[in-house]
Amino acid sequence: MIITFDWLKDHLKTNLKEKNLLEQLTNIGLEVESVESLSADNGLFKIAEIIKTEKHPNADRLKVCDVNIGENKIKKVVCGAENAKEGLLTIYAPPGAIIPKTKTKLVVAKIRGVTSYGMLCSESELNLSNDSDGITELTQEFRKNIGKSYFSKSKSNLIDISITPNRPDCLGIRGIARDLAASGFGKLIDLEEKKIHSKNKHTLKVKINKEKGQGCTTFGSCLITNVKNSESPKWLKDKLISIGQKPISAIVDITNYVMLDINRPLHAYDADKIEKGIIVRNSKSGEEFTALDNKNYKLESGMCVICDNKGVLGLGGIIGGARSGTEFNTKNVLLESAYFKPGSIRNTAKKMNLDTDAKFRFERGIDPLSIENGLNKAAKLIKEICGGEISKIDIQKIETYKTKKISFDPNIFEKISGFKISLKEMIKILEDLGFGVKKVKKGLKLAVPSWRPDISQEVDIVEELVRISGYEKIKNVEPIKQRKKSTLNKFQKLFHFLQRSIASKGYLEAITWSFTDQRYNDYFRETKKEIKIINPISSELGVLRNSIFSNLIMHINKNLDRGFRDLSIFEIGPIFNGSNPGEQNTVVCGLSAGKKTRLSWIEKDRNVDVFDVKRDVTQALVEAGYDSKKFFIDNKTPNYYHPGKSGRLFLDKRNDQVAAYFGEMHPNILKQVDMKTESLVGFEIFMDNLKLPEKTLNDLKVKFSFSDYQKSERDFAFIVNKNVNAQDLINVISNVDESLVKNVKIFDVYEGENIPENHKSIAISVTIQSSEKTLNESDLEKINNLIIKTVENKTGAKIRS
Amino acid sequence: MSDLKKIKDEFLSKLGGKLDIFEINQIKSDLFGKSGLISTQFKKIGTIAESERKKFAYDLNIIKDELQNLINSKINELETAEIKKKLEKEKIDITLPERSFIRGKIHPVSQTIDEISSIFSEIGFSVEEGPDVENEYNNFTALNTPENHPARDMHDTFYLDEKKQRLLRTHTSPVQIRTMLKDKPPFKIIAPGRTYRSDSDQTHSPMFHQVEGLHIDKNINMGHLKGCLNYFIKEFFEVDKIKMRFRPSHFPFTEPSAEVDIGYEMKDGKIIIGEGNQWLEILGCGMVHPNVLKNVKVDPSKFQGYAFGIGIDRLAMLKYGINDLRAFFDCDYRWLNHFGFDPLDVPTNYRGLSR
């Protein structure tokens, strides 16, 4: 909402300065968004006439115009507008002027070799309208003002206030003035309109159909006959221009002025274009009409329409129709002042995708008791400016407005705000805001002003009182440092732990969007359901991610393009399995590209490989408190992993929930995303599948014990079928005698010469130690033989001799 | 001259010369070997007349010690010299680079969430979470923002179905609803997390982070709200004093509602929090609306309290001098490295939030 201090002074008597005003507005909840000083240089924009146009010698689309800027001065201006032609009255901006829209300062410039002294402005460049089609066209009325400033010399700045949706009353200057006055910033000027006393009959019959869902409850109107529509007088034009509105014609300007001044939207019809009378009814499906924006609208059923015998004239409270609009030759005017229900307005506007000033106001709630006042004010102005005769006011209504009453217990104020104000003060604030206040035994009996649809209960009154008495009065109660419940639950602790654990392994944490490109998502979706966003910001961000890989791989690729070769990034966050709340899982997902080490004086070249990610996953899980001895790993992994170089990890063999996948990414994926890197490996840890221990880590620890007896190491080499997993061998050996076998380590895996086909040799070192005695040779021999025998029996291995 | 004196003089002079380790060992054996000169003398003790035996033994021991010490120190000297020589040979160019290492980093948003949690933990808040996909009821209706409320226009919502029943939460406030429906008052929680709005330009990202706060108990008033936020902002920016301004605003789910500005100034292109005459809006808050409490079956005549919502990304930008919101989610390796935090840098109260 844009206002000026000058306009505010129509309603508010105050000696205070604009600086104080800006502070006070913000203090009472009418936040000042920006202050624009147009006055400093808006005098520079002059009414001018194009007296000659020539084609630009070097550019087909440009014209070189001779522009009369008054006082016998002619300026050469290069202009690209199609409508620039001889005799056109328009607005000229000289070098030095700052264009309101772009905030750029004009300079004398050579355009394709021709020097241009200033610019001819479009309405959009001047923030007069959104019309950027060509330069502003002024009517012949302006001819006498050539050389004069287009904008009035207002000293008032443009103050842009952000009005919260609960305050429709402040969409009118008077509402703002009332709030300011209540807060002690001046005195509200009494401006009650005198009622029209007319003997002229209102000859157009108006009827509101009583039907289900009727969006209009009251329709007030009057006829003004024999008017002469014209341009508005200077004071009215200046007023509208001062807040950046463009004057159109007196009748339209007057309705706009009343709307801006007291937030009472009005609509003016050319009464001669209305067939027989007005009917307010629900639309029928398929009905059409052409609106004032010259667009044709096809309606659904149940929208509130204003009609005559011929059909729809307009969408009530949203937009009028082209057929019945006023023009300069309009003789008889029907002025409408109605109340439309906010919900109905919003529904219709949403369905028709229409956003108008009237809609914005009606959907927030217009003062239902302002109907007559609006008609009085506007009709009198029309008569004053355009002449004519005003008829009696006709008011049709199907509902009667009832004043809302609230019983207010003054003690509630302190209970919520934490500070005290006197009852006297409360009464003054509420009365200044327009409440009817009556003292009763239990507190106050309040009548809510009709312009405040937002107020319906006691807490609303508290808000008004705190707001007007000042938020700075709220005390600062120091918080108590006391914790009754642990800050994080087990899952959250695990989240934090894994996050920092993975980062400590050399991965940079990334946060990427929860949505992704459908194409990328499909690479990793497998059998999961695709979850589409109905209204994505772009088609590349059209689905919720089924895997974090989709985003990470995209970003790895971008970083490779930036010239990085060795990259490790991870993200911990949600993946989505369905479109219902809760159908999501928390995943730690990492990707490593390139090499682990590059050739240097001390290190060899080595690509990142599956055992790097296997270590990262295992180590992170061990650090998080899981026992790696129980881990079970097989090679069943999703299709986006390399089928031979990837694994699936379970915390426990008996567990059927996958704790993690890890491995090399499938070469097809790299091909599809056009990635060039020496190697790409990744992992996913599924946090929701990790069992959260009931006990604390401390309680989980077994008793501390160790053996001081000598340990021995024995090496074995087994030849096994290629399909036998190393893990099986380790498990078999570990289980031979848990009291003696302390550690099993694979130190070599070999295939090739001297090994039968489809077989491999696995060399294992076993640490043997007793907690009861030092083992002698024969003890060791016994366990040795047992190991060999068990391994051979259980895995079909043969000891290598 | 007695034999002892002779031995002593002879070997002292021998040991005074330049000797290698073999020669010293030879001398050692000549003296202390099985039939060495000193060993032989010890064997003689028993044969010596009783009157002289004590003195002889005494002299012999002194000579023995003297020679032995000398030999030991000579050996030591030689060994030391030997090691020194060896070490000198082993000398390398220590300025050669070490083996390569890589450093992981924690994203500034994660770090900021940990900082925030740490601060609120101290004053008794616990952390709650909610799903990213919400239903229309939890995100709007339960929060006193019924269908057709103009306030819904302020949230550009991503929807997952045509009926607009499933959506990506536009704020963390639905966690208030979930928490209050799940448990009984009092409530004292924060809820950090991802939030979404279909809005994308220089200063808006379609995904961003918020932290919700909710404190419901008997007699919690606006003074507690102000005190809590004042404490938080001071702790978060790690300053002693903060300039904070509460200003009336409107959110459907709180009443009275406020927006909070903090004072700042620009010094050498950097933002200084807590000083200066300019105001920066950093959060919205208010007393939880009685309608919201009714929706979650909490009796507003018995319980009341406050709620707030803070933009986490914005806080991180302010504290760590990050200019571009979009960069947070752009995954640029250079950016992550520059603004990321070492994983060992866990914000704690005793050590301080940041280094």
Chai-1 contact restraints between the chains, C-beta under 6 A:
chainA,res_idxA,chainB,res_idxB,connection_type,confidence,min_distance_angstrom,max_distance_angstrom,comment,restraint_id
A,T26,B,R247,contact,1.0,0.0,6.0,A-B,restraint_1
A,G29,B,P248,contact,1.0,0.0,6.0,A-B,restraint_2
A,T164,B,H250,contact,1.0,0.0,6.0,A-B,restraint_3
A,P165,B,P150,contact,1.0,0.0,6.0,A-B,restraint_4
A,P165,B,A151,contact,1.0,0.0,6.0,A-B,restraint_5
A,N166,B,H250,contact,1.0,0.0,6.0,A-B,restraint_6
A,G343,B,N148,contact,1.0,0.0,6.0,A-B,restraint_7
A,R346,B,N148,contact,1.0,0.0,6.0,A-B,restraint_8
A,E363,B,P150,contact,1.0,0.0,6.0,A-B,restraint_9
A,R364,B,P150,contact,1.0,0.0,6.0,A-B,restraint_10
A,I416,B,N221,contact,1.0,0.0,6.0,A-B,restraint_11
A,I416,B,M287,contact,1.0,0.0,6.0,A-B,restraint_12
A,S417,B,M222,contact,1.0,0.0,6.0,A-B,restraint_13
A,G418,B,N221,contact,1.0,0.0,6.0,A-B,restraint_14
A,G418,B,M222,contact,1.0,0.0,6.0,A-B,restraint_15
A,G418,B,G223,contact,1.0,0.0,6.0,A-B,restraint_16
A,V459,B,E255,contact,1.0,0.0,6.0,A-B,restraint_17
A,V459,B,P290,contact,1.0,0.0,6.0,A-B,restraint_18
A,E463,B,E255,contact,1.0,0.0,6.0,A-B,restraint_19
A,E463,B,P256,contact,1.0,0.0,6.0,A-B,restraint_20
A,V466,B,P256,contact,1.0,0.0,6.0,A-B,restraint_21
A,R467,B,P248,contact,1.0,0.0,6.0,A-B,restraint_22
A,Y471,B,F246,contact,1.0,0.0,6.0,A-B,restraint_23
A,I474,B,M222,contact,1.0,0.0,6.0,A-B,restraint_24
A,I474,B,G223,contact,1.0,0.0,6.0,A-B,restraint_25
A,I474,B,K226,contact,1.0,0.0,6.0,A-B,restraint_26
A,K475,B,G223,contact,1.0,0.0,6.0,A-B,restraint_27
A,N476,B,K226,contact,1.0,0.0,6.0,A-B,restraint_28
A,N476,B,G227,contact,1.0,0.0,6.0,A-B,restraint_29
A,N476,B,N230,contact,1.0,0.0,6.0,A-B,restraint_30
A,V477,B,G223,contact,1.0,0.0,6.0,A-B,restraint_31
A,V477,B,H224,contact,1.0,0.0,6.0,A-B,restraint_32
A,V477,B,G227,contact,1.0,0.0,6.0,A-B,restraint_33
A,E478,B,G227,contact,1.0,0.0,6.0,A-B,restraint_34
A,P479,B,I123,contact,1.0,0.0,6.0,A-B,restraint_35
A,P479,B,G227,contact,1.0,0.0,6.0,A-B,restraint_36
A,P479,B,C228,contact,1.0,0.0,6.0,A-B,restraint_37
A,P479,B,Y231,contact,1.0,0.0,6.0,A-B,restraint_38
A,K481,B,E122,contact,1.0,0.0,6.0,A-B,restraint_39
A,K481,B,I123,contact,1.0,0.0,6.0,A-B,restraint_40
A,Q482,B,G124,contact,1.0,0.0,6.0,A-B,restraint_41
A,R483,B,G124,contact,1.0,0.0,6.0,A-B,restraint_42
A,K485,B,S126,contact,1.0,0.0,6.0,A-B,restraint_43
A,T487,B,S121,contact,1.0,0.0,6.0,A-B,restraint_44
A,T487,B,S126,contact,1.0,0.0,6.0,A-B,restraint_45
A,T487,B,V127,contact,1.0,0.0,6.0,A-B,restraint_46
A,L488,B,V127,contact,1.0,0.0,6.0,A-B,restraint_47
A,Q492,B,V127,contact,1.0,0.0,6.0,A-B,restraint_48
A,R500,B,P343,contact,1.0,0.0,6.0,A-B,restraint_49
A,A503,B,G104,contact,1.0,0.0,6.0,A-B,restraint_50
A,A503,B,I106,contact,1.0,0.0,6.0,A-B,restraint_51
A,A503,B,P343,contact,1.0,0.0,6.0,A-B,restraint_52
A,S504,B,G104,contact,1.0,0.0,6.0,A-B,restraint_53
A,S504,B,P343,contact,1.0,0.0,6.0,A-B,restraint_54
A,G506,B,I102,contact,1.0,0.0,6.0,A-B,restraint_55
A,G506,B,G104,contact,1.0,0.0,6.0,A-B,restraint_56
A,Y507,B,G104,contact,1.0,0.0,6.0,A-B,restraint_57
A,L508,B,K105,contact,1.0,0.0,6.0,A-B,restraint_58
A,L508,B,L336,contact,1.0,0.0,6.0,A-B,restraint_59
A,E509,B,I106,contact,1.0,0.0,6.0,A-B,restraint_60
A,E509,B,H107,contact,1.0,0.0,6.0,A-B,restraint_61
A,A510,B,C331,contact,1.0,0.0,6.0,A-B,restraint_62
A,I511,B,H107,contact,1.0,0.0,6.0,A-B,restraint_63
A,I511,B,V109,contact,1.0,0.0,6.0,A-B,restraint_64
A,I511,B,F329,contact,1.0,0.0,6.0,A-B,restraint_65
A,T512,B,F329,contact,1.0,0.0,6.0,A-B,restraint_66
A,W513,B,M207,contact,1.0,0.0,6.0,A-B,restraint_67
A,W513,B,F329,contact,1.0,0.0,6.0,A-B,restraint_68
A,S514,B,D132,contact,1.0,0.0,6.0,A-B,restraint_69
A,I533,B,F158,contact,1.0,0.0,6.0,A-B,restraint_70
A,I534,B,Y159,contact,1.0,0.0,6.0,A-B,restraint_71
A,N535,B,Y159,contact,1.0,0.0,6.0,A-B,restraint_72
A,N535,B,S198,contact,1.0,0.0,6.0,A-B,restraint_73
A,I537,B,S198,contact,1.0,0.0,6.0,A-B,restraint_74
A,I537,B,S200,contact,1.0,0.0,6.0,A-B,restraint_75
A,I537,B,P206,contact,1.0,0.0,6.0,A-B,restraint_76
A,H555,B,C331,contact,1.0,0.0,6.0,A-B,restraint_77
A,N559,B,Y333,contact,1.0,0.0,6.0,A-B,restraint_78
A,F564,B,Y333,contact,1.0,0.0,6.0,A-B,restraint_79
A,P574,B,D132,contact,1.0,0.0,6.0,A-B,restraint_80
A,S579,B,L160,contact,1.0,0.0,6.0,A-B,restraint_81
A,S579,B,R166,contact,1.0,0.0,6.0,A-B,restraint_82
A,P581,B,P131,contact,1.0,0.0,6.0,A-B,restraint_83
A,P581,B,V133,contact,1.0,0.0,6.0,A-B,restraint_84
A,P581,B,E134,contact,1.0,0.0,6.0,A-B,restraint_85
A,P581,B,N135,contact,1.0,0.0,6.0,A-B,restraint_86
A,G582,B,P131,contact,1.0,0.0,6.0,A-B,restraint_87
A,Q584,B,P131,contact,1.0,0.0,6.0,A-B,restraint_88
A,T597,B,S100,contact,1.0,0.0,6.0,A-B,restraint_89
A,I602,B,R99,contact,1.0,0.0,6.0,A-B,restraint_90
